[in-house]
Amino acid sequence: MSGRSATTVVSGTLGRDEGSAGPVGNVVGEMGTGNGMMGGMEQVHRSARHAHGVRGLRMTQPRLRSRRSNVLPRFLSLAVLASAALVGLSGCDQGGSDANVSRQAQVEARGATVMPFDQDRTTHVFQKTATGGVQRVVAKDAGDAQQIRLIRGHLEKEATRFASGDFADPMAIHGMQMPGIAVLRSGARRVHVEYAVIRRGAQIVYRTAEPALVTALHDWFDAQLMDHGSNAHG
């Protein structure tokens, strides 16, 4: 077999295997004849391996893109879940606020049937002390003589009732199970109750030497303070 004939055979074989000239064709063209054929064949094999490696790399790229494409939907799903959780929490907070407003509205409606003064034109004050506490009701306007008169007449009657253990009026407004009320009713004789006129209204002072009764008075004050909302303070 001549050198030219060998070159032709190699070229034809590579052409069928690779499907195009490309870098392999160039190598074949430069192989020459005789002893150069073996060196040329080695170059052909290296080029073929390189070409195969490039094709292999290209085949893995779609799988990499596929993995990356799965990340975004998962991230978006987590973001949606987080947003839903925040909305849920916000709804819970709003629900609690609405419940407080509804409770205060009920207290005002019931209070209007028990207390003769206008709750929006007056303020309840609940001050805790070491021996009990002081309950005050004052008119918001110092010149509102009508509200001041109604406050004083109501608290004077209530002081007499509380001293005898009669808490029917506050229970009608705030509920039969008011905190501290059971202890106060049973221990009424051990609590000193004193009514007094003050500027813009009136007050009732409660004093006792028994810690349990002091605690009951404080619990009772807290319940009223919460129910009266913006029309009361401690």
C-alpha positions as CSV (number, residue, x, y, z in Angstrom):
1,M,0.0,0.0,0.0
2,S,1.4,3.4,-1.0
3,G,1.6,6.4,1.2
4,R,-1.1,8.2,-0.9
5,S,-3.4,5.2,-0.7
6,A,-3.1,5.0,3.1
7,T,-3.9,8.7,3.4
8,T,-7.0,8.3,1.4
9,V,-8.3,5.4,3.5
10,V,-7.8,7.3,6.8
11,S,-9.5,10.3,5.4
12,G,-12.4,8.4,4.2
13,T,-12.9,6.5,7.5
14,L,-12.7,9.6,9.6
15,G,-15.2,11.4,7.3
16,R,-17.8,8.6,7.9
17,D,-17.2,8.5,11.7
18,E,-17.2,12.3,12.4
19,G,-19.7,13.4,9.7
20,S,-17.7,16.5,8.8
21,A,-14.2,17.6,8.1
22,G,-13.7,20.0,11.1
23,P,-10.5,19.7,13.0
24,V,-10.1,16.0,12.0
25,G,-10.0,16.8,8.3
26,N,-7.3,19.4,8.9
27,V,-5.2,16.9,10.8
28,V,-5.6,14.3,8.0
29,G,-4.6,16.8,5.4
30,E,-1.4,17.5,7.3
31,M,-0.5,13.9,8.0
32,G,1.5,13.2,4.9
33,T,2.7,9.7,4.1
34,G,5.0,7.0,5.5
35,N,6.2,7.4,9.0
36,G,4.2,10.6,9.4
37,M,1.0,8.6,9.2
38,M,1.3,7.2,12.8
39,G,1.9,10.7,14.2
40,G,-1.1,11.9,12.2
41,M,-3.3,9.1,13.5
42,E,-2.4,10.0,17.1
43,Q,-3.4,13.6,16.4
44,V,-6.6,12.4,14.9
45,H,-7.4,10.4,18.0
46,R,-6.7,13.3,20.3
47,S,-8.9,15.6,18.2
48,A,-11.7,13.0,18.2
49,R,-11.5,12.6,22.0
50,H,-11.6,16.4,22.4
51,A,-14.6,16.7,20.1
52,H,-16.4,13.9,22.0
53,G,-15.6,15.7,25.3
54,V,-17.1,18.9,24.0
55,R,-20.3,17.1,22.9
56,G,-20.5,15.4,26.3
57,L,-20.3,18.8,28.0
58,R,-23.0,20.2,25.8
59,M,-25.2,17.3,26.7
60,T,-25.0,18.0,30.4
61,Q,-25.9,21.7,30.1
62,P,-29.7,21.1,29.6
63,R,-29.7,19.1,32.9
64,L,-27.9,21.9,34.7
65,R,-30.4,24.5,33.3
66,S,-33.3,22.2,34.4
67,R,-32.0,22.1,38.0
68,R,-31.6,25.8,38.0
69,S,-35.1,26.3,36.6
70,N,-36.6,24.3,39.5
71,V,-35.1,26.8,42.1
72,L,-37.3,29.8,41.1
73,P,-40.7,28.0,41.5
74,R,-39.6,26.6,44.9
75,F,-38.5,30.1,46.0
76,L,-41.7,31.7,44.9
77,S,-43.7,29.0,46.7
78,L,-41.9,29.8,50.0
79,A,-42.5,33.5,49.5
80,V,-46.2,32.9,49.0
81,L,-46.4,30.8,52.1
82,A,-44.5,33.4,54.1
83,S,-46.9,36.2,52.9
84,A,-49.9,34.1,53.8
85,A,-48.6,33.6,57.3
86,L,-48.1,37.3,57.8
87,V,-51.6,38.0,56.5
88,G,-52.9,35.4,59.0
89,L,-51.1,37.0,61.9
90,S,-52.3,40.4,60.9
91,G,-55.9,39.1,60.8
92,C,-55.5,37.7,64.3
93,D,-54.3,41.0,65.6
94,Q,-57.2,42.8,63.9
95,G,-59.6,40.3,65.2
96,G,-58.4,41.0,68.8
97,S,-58.7,44.7,68.3
98,D,-62.3,44.3,66.9
99,A,-63.2,42.2,69.9
100,N,-62.0,44.9,72.3
101,V,-64.0,47.6,70.5
102,S,-67.1,45.4,70.6
103,R,-66.7,44.8,74.3
104,Q,-66.4,48.5,75.1
105,A,-69.5,49.2,73.0
106,Q,-71.5,46.7,75.0
107,V,-70.2,48.1,78.3
108,E,-71.3,51.6,77.2
109,A,-74.7,50.4,76.2
110,R,-75.3,48.6,79.5
111,G,-73.7,51.5,81.5
112,A,-76.2,53.9,80.1
113,T,-79.0,52.0,81.9
114,V,-77.1,52.2,85.2
115,M,-75.1,55.4,85.3
116,P,-77.0,58.6,84.8
117,F,-74.1,60.7,83.5
118,D,-72.8,60.7,79.9
119,Q,-69.8,58.4,79.5
120,D,-68.3,60.3,76.6
121,R,-68.3,63.5,78.7
122,T,-66.8,61.9,81.8
123,T,-63.7,60.0,82.8
124,H,-63.3,57.1,85.2
125,V,-60.0,56.9,87.2
126,F,-58.9,53.8,89.0
127,Q,-55.9,54.4,91.3
128,K,-54.5,51.4,93.2
129,T,-53.0,51.9,96.7
130,A,-51.2,49.6,99.2
131,T,-54.4,49.3,101.3
132,G,-56.9,49.3,98.5
133,G,-57.6,52.0,96.0
134,V,-59.4,55.1,94.9
135,Q,-62.2,55.2,92.3
136,R,-63.0,58.6,90.8
137,V,-65.4,59.9,88.1
138,V,-64.9,63.4,86.8
139,A,-66.4,65.6,84.1
140,K,-64.1,66.3,81.2
141,D,-65.3,69.9,81.1
142,A,-64.9,71.7,84.4
143,G,-67.8,73.9,83.5
144,D,-70.2,71.0,82.9
145,A,-72.4,71.4,86.0
146,Q,-75.0,68.9,84.9
147,Q,-72.5,66.0,84.5
148,I,-70.8,66.9,87.8
149,R,-74.1,66.8,89.7
150,L,-75.0,63.5,88.1
151,I,-71.6,62.0,89.0
152,R,-71.8,63.0,92.6
153,G,-75.3,61.7,93.1
154,H,-74.5,58.4,91.6
155,L,-71.3,57.7,93.4
156,E,-72.8,58.7,96.8
157,K,-75.4,56.0,96.4
158,E,-72.9,53.4,95.1
159,A,-70.6,54.0,98.1
160,T,-73.4,53.1,100.5
161,R,-74.2,49.9,98.5
162,F,-70.6,48.8,98.2
163,A,-70.1,49.1,101.9
164,S,-72.9,46.6,102.4
165,G,-71.6,44.2,99.8
166,D,-74.1,45.2,97.1
167,F,-72.2,45.3,93.8
168,A,-75.2,44.7,91.5
169,D,-74.7,47.9,89.5
170,P,-71.1,47.2,88.3
171,M,-72.0,43.5,87.8
172,A,-74.9,44.6,85.5
173,I,-72.4,46.7,83.5
174,H,-69.3,44.5,83.4
175,G,-70.8,41.0,83.9
176,M,-71.7,38.7,86.8
177,Q,-68.2,37.1,86.9
178,M,-66.1,40.3,87.4
179,P,-62.6,39.5,88.7
180,G,-62.4,40.1,92.5
181,I,-66.1,40.7,92.9
182,A,-66.9,37.4,94.8
183,V,-64.1,38.2,97.4
184,L,-65.3,41.8,97.8
185,R,-68.9,40.7,98.4
186,S,-68.0,38.2,101.0
187,G,-65.5,40.5,102.8
188,A,-67.4,43.8,102.5
189,R,-67.6,44.3,106.2
190,R,-63.8,44.3,106.4
191,V,-63.4,47.0,103.7
192,H,-63.8,50.7,104.7
193,V,-65.6,52.6,102.0
194,E,-65.6,56.4,102.0
195,Y,-67.3,58.8,99.6
196,A,-66.0,62.3,99.0
197,V,-66.7,65.2,96.7
198,I,-63.8,66.4,94.6
199,R,-63.3,69.0,91.9
200,R,-65.3,68.2,88.7
201,G,-66.9,65.1,90.3
202,A,-66.6,62.6,93.2
203,Q,-64.6,59.7,94.5
204,I,-64.9,56.5,96.6
205,V,-61.9,55.4,98.7
206,Y,-61.5,51.7,99.7
207,R,-59.2,50.7,102.6
208,T,-58.6,47.3,104.1
209,A,-55.9,45.5,106.2
210,E,-56.4,42.2,104.4
211,P,-54.0,41.4,101.5
212,A,-56.6,39.2,99.8
213,L,-59.1,42.0,99.8
214,V,-56.5,44.5,98.5
215,T,-55.8,42.1,95.6
216,A,-59.5,41.7,94.9
217,L,-59.9,45.4,94.7
218,H,-57.0,45.7,92.3
219,D,-58.4,43.0,90.1
220,W,-61.8,44.7,90.1
221,F,-60.2,48.0,89.1
222,D,-58.3,46.4,86.3
223,A,-61.4,44.8,84.8
224,Q,-63.3,48.2,84.9
225,L,-60.3,50.0,83.5
226,M,-60.1,47.7,80.5
227,D,-63.9,47.8,79.8
228,H,-64.2,51.6,79.8
229,G,-61.4,51.9,77.2
230,S,-60.5,55.5,76.3
231,N,-63.0,56.9,78.9
232,A,-60.8,55.6,81.7
233,H,-57.3,55.6,83.0
234,G,-55.3,54.3,86.0
